[in-house]
Amino acid sequence: MLGVLRIRDYRLVAAGQLLSSLGDWLLLVAAPFYVLRLTGSTLATGAALAAETVPALLIGPFAGVFADRWDRRRTMVVTDLLRAGAVATMLLVHRPGQVWLIYVALIVEAGFSQFFTPARKALVPVLVGRGPRLGAANSFAALVSGTVQLVGGPLGGALYVAFGFTAVVAVDTATYLVSAVLITAIAHRPAAAESPPPRRFTAELRAGAAHVRSTPGLPPLFAVAGVFFLGNAALTALLVPYIGTVLRATAGTLGLLFSALGVGYLLGAPVSRVVTARLSPRTTTIASLAALGAVFAVTFNVHHTSWDLALFTLIGPPAVCFLVTIDTYLARHTPDQLLGRATSAYTVVQAAATLTGMLTGSALGQHIGITLTMTLAAATIAASAATAFLIPRG
């Protein structure tokens, strides 16, 4: 897996991903706490978390067209700079009446990310090819995500407590700026054949949708992902109430669980490299989701913090195998000129399922109880494993 780092341009992309993702996690912890301190409102705090899901639904489908139309390296550099500017505006917030600026900054930052992410995912196959190195690159990306998740949350909380919100915003802004410098150093330049003259915007949008609909394997894969993220989001929405009312634990337990999950992701990265190289996408997806459904069902029914910490570690390997399989399958079954649009379509499915799952999980948790709702969410993830039987063999 680490052999893919011999490719200089990929190293630059991976380093940029590490920095910008780390900055995002720092702010993910600090921004809600800062809003809560200024306003004292849990609703306002929740709005700070929800703000970043809106752009994926509204902008995602259209951003993919531009990610395919524009030079991807340049798109990543420009969006990094714009995201740095959006985050920096939070430095102006000092009073409750200015909190709306944080919402705007989070939405704008997430909006520009809708351009950055498909451009990055579409650039990686160009840099590493669509053979074994593509699976290695996606596994390494999962390793980066696990590392960031392991240290980002606790580090964001520590920075916020020690130096305040201003320091966290400054660090996040700096990560975007350094990422832009790294991406600028990428040597790859698209050949003329890689940048065909653009057609009408709506025609390009329809071409991306038509590819997703007509390519064998992609519609069932998107359906599987939708069902999985629906159940996963319901579990996420109830995690804090589960810790507080079922485990009767403190907020520090949430940080420990996230760290345990990060350890699982770190362990899952090399495992995914081996599994995805030896098993078919269909088999990997079915096995990974079935394992996840079982682990989730046990995790949220033992009602013991020590057991939950151990079980959260077990979530990582099958989750990484599933996510790496989707990214690799999508890239291998999509031509380069359509990959940005296909990636954005997947992002929209993920965002829509996540938003629906969070709202549904919160409502059901209030009416039928937290444990029962989380068990139903785990069953939904198991149902996504059954849906995966629709994926073609081979």
N, C-alpha and C positions, 0 to 999 in steps of 0.2 A: 504494500500500500504506500509506504513512504518513498518507493522508487519513483513515483510520479513527480516528486519534488525535484528530480533532476532536470525537469523542464523549466527553464528560467521564467518564461511568461506565466506559467501556471503558479509558480511560487509567488509571484507578485500578486496575482488574483487572490490566492489563498491568504496571503498576509493582509491584503485589503479587507477581505471578508472577516478575518479574525479581529482586526481593529474596530471596524464599524459595528460588528455584532457585539463586541465588548462594550462599546459606548452605549448601544441600545439597551443592554441589560442594566448598566449603571443607572440609566434614566428611568427604566421600567420600575425600579424599586424606589428611586428618590422622588419622582414627580408626584405619584399619588400621596406619599407622606407629606410632601410640601403643600399640596392642595388641602389635605386634611388639616394641617397646622394653620393655614391661613383662613379656612372657611369653617372648620369644625363639622363639615357635612359629609356623611358617608356617601350620599347620592352624588355630590360633586366629585368625590374621590373615585367612585365607580365610573363616572363619565370620563375621567382622565384615562382610565384603562380602555374604555370602549371606543374612544376617539380614533384609535389607530386601526380599527377594523373597518371603518366606513370607506376609506379610499380604495381598499381592495375590491369592494363591490361596485363602486361608482366609476373608478378610473381603470381598474385592471384590464378589462377587455380591450380598451382603446390604447392603453400603454403598450400592449404587445405588438400592435401594428407598427408603432414608432420604433420599438426595440428591433424589429426586423428591417425597418426602412433606414434607420440611421446607423452610422458607424458605432459599433457596440463599445469599443474602448472609449471613444469620446463621450458617449452617452453616460457611461459610468463615472467618468471624471466630472462632467458637468453636474450630474445629480448629486455626487458627493459634496461638491461645493455649495450647491443649493440647500442640501440638507444641513450642512454646517451653518449656513446663514439662518435657516429656520430655527434650529436649536438655540442659536445665540440670542434670539429675541426673547427667550425666557429669562435672560439676565435683567430684563426690564421689570419683571414682576416682583413687587414687594408688598402689595396690599391686597385684601380680598377682592376689591373691585377690579383688579387687573388679572384675575385668574383666567378670564376668557382668553387672554393671550397665550396661556399654556395650552389650552384646547386647540387654538388655531395653529400653534407651532407643531403640536403633535400630529394634527391632521395633515398639515403641509409636508412635514417630514415623511409621514407614511405615504403620502401621495407621490412624492419623488421616488420613494423606494419601489413603487410599482413599476417605474421605468428601469431602475437599477437591477432589480432581481432577475427579470427575464433576459436583460442584456448580459448579465453575468453567466446565467445558466446556458444561454445560447453560445456564449464565447468559449466556454470550457471545452465542448466537443471539438471545436476548431483547433484549440491548442493541444489537446491530448489525443485526438482521434476518437473513433467510435468503437474501438476494440476493447481489450482487457483494461487498458489504461483509463477508460471512461469509468468503469466500475470502481477502479482504485481511487480516482479523483473524487467520486461521489462519496466513497467511504471515508476519505480524508476530510471532506467537507463535514461529514457527520462527526468526525473526531474533533474538528474545530468547534462545532456547535456544542458538543458535550463539554469541552474544556471551558468555553465561555459560560455555559449554564452552571458549571461547577463553581467558578470563581466570580462571575459577574454579579450575581445577586448579593452575596455576602460583601463583596468589595464595594458595591454601590451603597449598601447600608452603612458600611464603615466610613466611607468618604462623606456621606451625608451627615452622620453623627459627629465626625471629627472636624469637618471643614465647612459644612453647610451646603445648601442647594447650589449656590454659585459655583463652587468648586466642581461639582458633578457636571453641571452644564458646560463648564470650560473644558473639562476632560473629554466629554462627548463631542464637543465641537472640534477639538484637536484630533480625535480619532478619524473623523471624516476628512479633515484636511490632509492628514498623513496618508490615508487611503487614496485620496486623489493623486498625491505625488507618486505613490507606488504604481497606480494604474497608468499614469502618464508614461512611466518607464517601459511599458509593454512594447516589445519590438514588432509584434504582428500587426500587419496592415492588410485590410481586405483587398483581394484582387477585384478587378473591374467586374468579373462575372458574379462576385458575391453581392454586388449592389445594383440590381436591376432597376430600371426606371420605375418609380412608384406609379401604381394605378390609382384609381379613385379610392378614397379612404374606405368607403362602404364595401367596395369590391374586395379590398385586402382583408377587411374584417370577416367577410363571408368566406373567403378562401381559408382562413384559419379555422373557422367553425366547421367548414365542410371537411377539412382534413381530420379533425377530431372525430366527427361523426362517421366518416367513411373508412377510417383505418382500422382493420381488424385488431381487436385487443384494447384500443383506447377507450371506447364507450364503457365496456365493463370495468376497466381500470379506474375510470373517473367515478363510476357508480360505487365501486368498492371504497375509494377514497372518501366520497361523500358520506357513506354510512359510518365509516370509521371516525371521521372528524366530528360527526354528529354526536356519537357516544362519548368521544374523548372530551369534547367541549362541555358536555353535561357534567362529567366528572370534575373538570377543572373549575366550573362555576360553583360546585359544592365543596371544594377542597377546604376552603377556610372555615365554612360552617361545620364541616366534619371534624376538623381539628379542634375547634372551639367548643362544640356542643356534644360531640360523641366521644372524642378522646379526652376532652376537658384539659387540653394542653394550651400552651402560650404561642405567641407569634414566632418565637424562636424555633419551635418545632417545624414550622413551614420552611424556614431556611435549611434546617437539617434534611428535610425530605427532598428539597430541591437539590441539595448537595449529593444526596444518595442517588437521585435520578441522574445527575451529572456523571457520577462514577459509572453508572450503568451505561450511559452513552459512550463513555471512554472505552469501556470494555466491549461495547457492541460494535465499535468501528472496525477493529481487526476481524471480529467474528463475521461481520457482514461481507468483508472482502472475500473470505473463504466460502461462505454460504452462497453468495450470489454468483461466484465463479463456478460452483459445482452443481447447483440446482437450477431448475428452470424458474422463470419469473412467477409462473402460476403456482408451483410447489412452494416457493419461498414465501409468497404472499399468503397462501392458505395457512401454512405452518406458523408464520409470524403472528398473524391476527388471531388464530386459535389460541396460541400461547398467551398473547396479550389479554384476550378475554378471560382466560382462566386466572392469570395473575391478578388482574383488576378485581375479579369476583372475590378472590381470597383476601386481597389487601384490605378491601373496605368492609369486610365482615368479621375480621379477627378482633378489631377494636382494641389494639394494643400497640403503643408507639414503637417499641423495640421491633416487633414483627413487621410493622409497616415500613420501618427504615430498611430492613433487609429486603422486603418485597419490592420496594421502590427501586432498589438496585437491579432487580430482575426485570423491571420494565424496559430498561435501556436496550439490551441486545435485540429482542424481537422488534422493538420499535424502529431501531436503526436499520435492521434488515428490510423492513417494509418500506421505509422512506427512501432508502438507497435504491431499492428495486423500482419504485415508481419513477424516480428521477432518471435512472439509467434506461428503463424501458421507453419512456417518453422521448428521450434524446435519440435512441437508436431507431425509433419508428417515425421520426419526423425529419424532413429535409431541413438543412440549415436555414434556408430562407423563410421557413415557417415556424422555427423553434421558439422565437420570442412570443408569437401569438398562442402557440400551444401551451407554453409555460404559463402565460397569463390566464388562459382558460382554466388551467388546473388551479391557479391561485384563487380565481373567483369561486370555483367549486368549494375549495377549502374554506374561504372566508364565509360564504353563505351557510355552509354546514356548521361552522364554528359559531356564528351568531345565533342560528336557530337552536343549536344544542345548548348554548349558554342560557338563552331565554327559557327554553323548555325545561332544562334541568333545574333552574331556579324556581320556576312555578311549581313543578312537581314536588320538589323538595319541601316546599311550604305546605303542600296539601296532603301528600302521602308519606312524608318522612324522608330523611336524608339517606338512611341506609338502604331502604327499598329502592329509592330513585337511583342510587349509585349501582345497585345490583342490576337494575334494568339497563343502565348505561353500559355496564360490562356485557350484558347479553346482547346489546346492540353491536358492540365491537365483535362479539362472537358471530353475529349475523353477517358482519362484513366479511368474515372468513368464508362463510357459506356462499356469499355473493361472488367471491373470488373464483369459484368453480366455473364461472362464465368466461374467464380469461382463456384464450386459446392455448392449447398445449404447445410445448416447444419454445 
